[in-house]
Amino acid sequence: MITFVIDSNIFFSAIYNEEGLERKILDISIEKDEIQIFAPDIFWEEIKRILHRKLGYNEEEIDQLISKFDIIEIPQNKYENFKDQAETMISHKSDAAFVSTSLFLNCPIWSGNVKHFQHIRNSKEIIWLTSRELLDYLKKREIISNNFV
């Protein structure tokens, strides 16, 4: 089983660009039982706010869209013990819930935000994967074929 925490910017990119790598990876996660995606409890509210504000989606459209994706929400009481540690690892404090969730689950975090996550690149506690790195990892683990994308 491959598990990882998804950052909001990845999900937004996947919705905004249905032909992009992020969407392709999310679509694969729907098809493959070997992939499990997690997010902190703030994830869906943040996504709803962004989709409404930036793309003009209404509540019904948003609910219909996000129901397609099986992203498991982790409640704050599960990851809050890791929040102080997470805040020392990143430059943007609003991402602490995502890093805390990753630390709690002991799994990688998938984010395209180089500016916010570059500080954890050499961390021993957490693995940060860009979309291309996640794709290569899925190929290496033979979850997807080498000729994909």
Backbone bond lengths (Angstrom), bond angles and torsions (degrees), N, CA, C in turn:
res aa  C-N    CA-C-N  psi(-1)  N-CA   C-N-CA  omega(-1)  CA-C   N-CA-C  phi
1 M - - - 1.455 - - 1.527 109.06 -
2 I 1.308 116.44 130.79 1.454 122.56 176.71 1.526 107.58 -104.74
3 T 1.320 115.52 124.38 1.455 120.88 -179.60 1.524 109.47 -123.12
4 F 1.297 115.63 147.87 1.453 120.37 173.55 1.523 109.46 -160.53
5 V 1.327 115.12 162.95 1.459 123.34 177.23 1.523 106.94 -99.77
6 I 1.313 115.81 132.41 1.462 121.34 179.69 1.525 110.25 -98.09
7 D 1.313 116.03 136.49 1.457 121.88 175.50 1.530 108.81 -88.55
8 S 1.296 117.18 151.96 1.468 121.95 -177.28 1.520 112.87 -58.32
9 N 1.339 117.30 -35.81 1.460 118.86 -176.78 1.527 111.64 -65.24
10 I 1.315 117.30 -30.02 1.466 121.32 177.48 1.524 109.60 -67.39
11 F 1.321 116.43 -47.32 1.464 120.02 -179.10 1.523 110.57 -62.82
12 F 1.328 116.45 -43.98 1.462 119.56 179.18 1.535 110.22 -61.26
13 S 1.326 117.45 -43.69 1.473 120.80 177.66 1.520 111.21 -59.08
14 A 1.324 116.17 -40.20 1.469 121.09 -179.56 1.529 111.49 -65.40
15 I 1.305 116.89 -35.55 1.463 120.64 179.40 1.525 110.26 -77.66
16 Y 1.304 115.91 -41.24 1.461 121.32 -177.81 1.532 111.95 -66.93
17 N 1.323 116.87 -39.19 1.461 121.79 -177.94 1.522 109.48 -123.53
18 E 1.307 116.82 93.07 1.467 121.80 -176.34 1.523 113.35 -67.06
19 E 1.329 117.89 -14.38 1.463 121.83 178.86 1.527 111.98 -99.39
20 G 1.321 117.17 -2.12 1.455 121.44 -175.55 1.523 113.20 -79.03
21 L 1.300 114.56 167.31 1.464 122.24 -178.81 1.528 111.96 -60.07
22 E 1.318 117.48 -40.13 1.459 120.74 -178.96 1.525 111.07 -60.95
23 R 1.336 116.40 -42.88 1.464 119.89 179.41 1.525 110.69 -66.91
24 K 1.314 116.53 -39.57 1.466 119.91 179.24 1.523 111.11 -62.09
25 I 1.320 116.59 -41.66 1.466 120.05 178.90 1.532 110.15 -67.05
26 L 1.322 117.74 -42.66 1.468 120.17 177.62 1.519 111.18 -62.49
27 D 1.323 117.22 -40.75 1.465 120.24 177.61 1.528 110.99 -62.76
28 I 1.313 116.80 -38.50 1.469 120.73 176.93 1.524 110.18 -62.68
29 S 1.341 116.08 -39.23 1.465 119.56 -178.91 1.523 111.42 -64.07
30 I 1.329 117.31 -28.19 1.466 121.13 177.26 1.530 109.52 -71.10
31 E 1.326 115.77 -38.82 1.461 121.43 -175.82 1.527 113.17 -78.80
32 K 1.310 117.32 -32.13 1.464 121.66 -171.83 1.525 111.58 -102.99
33 D 1.321 115.20 124.66 1.466 120.04 177.24 1.522 112.51 -72.19
34 E 1.324 117.41 -13.49 1.460 121.64 -177.40 1.521 113.13 -78.74
35 I 1.333 117.09 -4.82 1.461 121.40 -177.41 1.529 108.94 -115.97
36 Q 1.325 114.77 131.47 1.455 120.63 177.82 1.529 108.23 -130.84
37 I 1.328 115.92 125.43 1.460 121.24 -176.63 1.529 109.86 -110.44
38 F 1.326 114.71 135.89 1.463 122.12 -179.98 1.521 110.20 -121.51
39 A 1.325 115.30 159.59 1.460 122.15 174.77 1.523 108.42 -154.63
40 P 1.337 116.91 153.46 1.464 118.53 174.54 1.521 110.88 -69.15
41 D 1.302 116.16 161.94 1.464 121.65 -176.02 1.523 114.17 -60.98
42 I 1.303 118.79 -16.91 1.464 121.21 177.89 1.525 112.70 -80.65
43 F 1.319 117.23 -10.83 1.463 122.96 -173.10 1.523 113.33 -57.54
44 W 1.337 117.97 -55.80 1.456 120.24 -173.95 1.512 112.81 -65.34
45 E 1.328 118.05 -37.77 1.464 119.99 177.65 1.527 110.61 -64.37
46 E 1.315 116.03 -40.68 1.467 120.51 177.40 1.532 110.53 -63.78
47 I 1.313 117.03 -43.61 1.466 121.82 179.24 1.526 110.36 -62.74
48 K 1.307 116.55 -45.95 1.472 120.15 179.59 1.524 111.07 -59.58
49 R 1.311 116.18 -43.91 1.465 121.06 179.91 1.536 110.80 -62.67
50 I 1.315 116.94 -44.38 1.465 121.52 -178.90 1.524 111.31 -67.04
51 L 1.331 117.29 -45.06 1.465 120.31 -179.47 1.525 111.44 -63.20
52 H 1.314 116.02 -36.90 1.465 119.62 178.43 1.531 110.48 -70.22
53 R 1.315 116.16 -48.94 1.461 120.99 -175.08 1.528 113.06 -70.76
54 K 1.322 117.20 -45.52 1.467 119.97 -173.37 1.518 114.41 -90.18
55 L 1.326 117.96 -30.32 1.458 119.98 -176.42 1.529 113.07 -115.29
56 G 1.321 116.63 -4.21 1.459 120.35 176.26 1.516 115.18 73.21
57 Y 1.326 117.91 19.33 1.462 120.82 178.55 1.524 109.71 -68.97
58 N 1.339 116.37 143.79 1.460 119.24 173.28 1.535 108.66 -91.31
59 E 1.313 116.26 173.74 1.469 121.18 -174.46 1.530 112.95 -59.52
60 E 1.319 116.34 -41.62 1.469 120.34 -179.97 1.528 111.59 -64.97
61 E 1.329 116.59 -42.89 1.472 120.83 178.03 1.522 110.99 -62.62
62 I 1.316 115.72 -41.90 1.461 120.78 179.68 1.526 110.59 -63.66
63 D 1.319 116.92 -48.31 1.466 120.74 -179.54 1.525 111.49 -60.77
64 Q 1.314 116.07 -41.47 1.463 120.44 178.82 1.527 110.76 -64.29
65 L 1.311 116.81 -41.90 1.456 121.95 -179.42 1.520 112.03 -65.72
66 I 1.314 116.83 -50.90 1.466 118.99 -174.29 1.532 112.53 -72.91
67 S 1.318 117.74 -18.12 1.467 119.64 178.40 1.534 111.83 -67.69
68 K 1.318 116.97 -16.27 1.467 121.37 179.53 1.528 112.53 -73.66
69 F 1.311 116.30 -21.38 1.457 120.98 -171.73 1.524 111.26 -108.10
70 D 1.308 115.09 133.44 1.465 121.40 -178.57 1.522 109.30 -98.75
71 I 1.309 115.32 77.36 1.459 121.50 178.30 1.520 106.87 -105.39
72 I 1.314 115.56 121.22 1.462 121.81 -174.26 1.523 110.09 -84.15
73 E 1.309 115.22 123.53 1.454 121.94 -178.23 1.529 110.47 -85.40
74 I 1.324 115.84 130.32 1.463 122.02 178.14 1.534 108.16 -104.35
75 P 1.330 117.63 121.57 1.469 120.09 -178.62 1.535 111.83 -68.92
76 Q 1.311 114.83 150.72 1.462 121.40 -176.85 1.526 112.67 -55.95
77 N 1.314 117.93 -36.93 1.469 118.85 -177.83 1.528 112.50 -63.34
78 K 1.325 117.59 -16.47 1.470 121.16 177.76 1.523 111.54 -83.12
79 Y 1.328 117.86 -37.19 1.469 120.52 -174.44 1.526 114.69 -105.99
80 E 1.330 118.19 -5.08 1.455 120.22 -173.09 1.534 113.85 -62.89
81 N 1.327 118.06 -26.69 1.468 120.23 178.16 1.528 112.73 -66.98
82 F 1.316 117.12 -13.85 1.458 121.89 -179.27 1.533 112.50 -102.04
83 K 1.315 116.56 0.03 1.468 120.51 -173.18 1.528 112.99 -65.11
84 D 1.329 118.14 -43.24 1.471 120.30 179.30 1.522 110.69 -61.20
85 Q 1.314 116.28 -44.39 1.463 120.76 178.22 1.530 110.34 -62.62
86 A 1.308 116.35 -43.47 1.466 120.84 -179.29 1.526 111.09 -61.43
87 E 1.311 117.38 -41.98 1.461 121.08 -178.36 1.521 112.60 -64.13
88 T 1.327 117.96 -26.85 1.462 120.11 177.20 1.535 111.91 -79.69
89 M 1.313 116.78 -13.55 1.459 121.20 -174.92 1.533 113.94 -95.72
90 I 1.323 117.28 -15.03 1.465 120.24 -174.38 1.521 110.96 -128.89
91 S 1.314 115.89 161.15 1.459 120.54 -179.24 1.531 113.04 -91.14
92 H 1.299 117.24 -23.25 1.463 121.93 -176.29 1.528 108.67 -110.71
93 K 1.304 116.91 106.32 1.471 122.57 -171.89 1.526 113.60 -62.28
94 S 1.323 118.22 -24.49 1.469 119.40 -179.83 1.531 111.75 -68.85
95 D 1.325 116.91 -14.54 1.465 120.76 176.71 1.528 113.16 -89.59
96 A 1.318 116.60 0.28 1.467 120.61 -176.60 1.527 112.50 -59.43
97 A 1.324 118.26 -35.63 1.465 120.33 -179.89 1.534 110.79 -63.54
98 F 1.317 117.21 -36.44 1.465 121.22 179.77 1.535 110.73 -70.35
99 V 1.324 115.95 -43.79 1.461 120.14 178.27 1.523 109.97 -67.78
100 S 1.321 117.85 -40.28 1.474 121.77 177.69 1.521 110.96 -60.80
101 T 1.314 116.37 -41.56 1.468 120.82 178.58 1.521 110.24 -64.27
102 S 1.318 116.10 -41.13 1.463 121.03 178.15 1.538 110.71 -63.37
103 L 1.313 116.56 -41.80 1.468 120.12 177.89 1.527 110.53 -65.95
104 F 1.320 117.07 -43.68 1.463 121.38 179.16 1.532 111.48 -59.18
105 L 1.319 116.52 -44.91 1.471 121.00 -177.61 1.523 113.03 -84.35
106 N 1.326 115.84 -11.46 1.458 121.50 -176.90 1.537 110.72 55.28
107 C 1.315 114.80 51.11 1.455 120.83 179.09 1.524 109.42 -138.89
108 P 1.317 117.64 162.30 1.472 120.87 -179.42 1.524 112.65 -65.09
109 I 1.322 113.87 162.60 1.456 120.98 173.93 1.528 107.61 -115.30
110 W 1.321 115.72 136.03 1.461 122.69 -179.68 1.516 108.20 -104.65
111 S 1.319 115.99 111.66 1.463 120.74 179.92 1.512 109.94 -147.24
112 G 1.300 115.03 145.88 1.450 120.99 175.91 1.514 112.50 -100.90
113 N 1.310 116.59 5.03 1.449 120.58 -176.09 1.531 110.41 -89.48
114 V 1.306 115.33 87.61 1.465 121.48 -177.21 1.523 110.54 -61.27
115 K 1.299 116.76 -42.30 1.470 120.60 -177.76 1.526 111.78 -58.57
116 H 1.322 117.57 -43.66 1.464 121.13 -176.13 1.520 113.18 -80.20
117 F 1.336 117.24 -29.20 1.462 119.69 -171.75 1.527 115.00 -109.79
118 Q 1.315 117.91 0.88 1.453 119.74 -177.67 1.532 113.14 -61.33
119 H 1.327 116.99 -26.75 1.464 120.69 -178.45 1.532 112.55 -68.42
120 I 1.315 117.59 -21.65 1.465 118.84 -179.31 1.528 112.46 -96.48
121 R 1.323 117.19 4.06 1.470 120.62 -178.58 1.536 111.58 -54.79
122 N 1.298 118.03 -40.34 1.468 121.32 -177.96 1.525 113.16 -102.04
123 S 1.297 116.46 16.18 1.460 121.45 -179.59 1.527 110.96 -69.32
124 K 1.319 115.07 145.53 1.465 120.09 174.07 1.521 111.21 -93.05
125 E 1.321 116.90 -13.22 1.459 121.42 -176.66 1.522 113.82 -90.64
126 I 1.327 116.87 -23.03 1.456 119.25 -172.17 1.526 110.17 -146.73
127 I 1.301 115.64 146.74 1.459 121.55 176.79 1.520 108.21 -109.81
128 W 1.317 116.20 128.82 1.458 122.39 176.47 1.519 108.33 -109.22
129 L 1.321 116.30 128.04 1.456 122.22 179.80 1.519 111.06 -118.97
130 T 1.323 115.96 131.73 1.457 120.43 169.41 1.526 106.48 -80.61
131 S 1.303 117.14 174.43 1.469 120.68 -179.73 1.524 111.25 -61.47
132 R 1.315 117.09 -43.55 1.467 120.70 179.63 1.530 110.39 -63.90
133 E 1.315 117.57 -41.79 1.466 121.08 179.05 1.528 111.23 -65.36
134 L 1.324 116.76 -39.79 1.459 119.80 177.92 1.525 110.17 -65.19
135 L 1.318 116.61 -42.14 1.460 120.49 177.43 1.532 110.60 -58.80
136 D 1.326 117.04 -46.45 1.471 120.92 178.63 1.525 111.09 -61.76
137 Y 1.325 116.57 -39.48 1.461 121.32 178.26 1.533 111.17 -63.41
138 L 1.330 116.55 -43.41 1.467 120.82 178.89 1.528 111.19 -65.01
139 K 1.318 116.87 -35.37 1.464 120.87 176.33 1.533 110.41 -67.87
140 K 1.306 115.56 -44.22 1.475 120.74 179.62 1.523 111.43 -60.52
141 R 1.317 116.20 -38.94 1.464 121.70 179.07 1.527 112.33 -82.53
142 E 1.338 116.30 1.89 1.471 124.27 177.98 1.528 112.97 61.59
143 I 1.317 116.09 30.55 1.460 121.31 173.39 1.528 108.45 -76.87
144 I 1.311 115.35 -35.09 1.462 121.39 175.27 1.523 108.56 -128.62
145 S 1.316 116.85 159.09 1.469 120.57 -177.89 1.532 110.49 -75.59
146 N 1.315 115.03 156.39 1.457 121.16 -179.55 1.522 113.13 -65.91
147 N 1.320 118.00 -23.32 1.469 118.81 179.95 1.522 113.14 -89.18
148 F 1.334 117.22 5.44 1.463 121.58 176.70 1.531 107.93 -71.36
149 V 1.312 117.27 130.04 1.479 126.32 -179.37 1.498 111.22 53.97
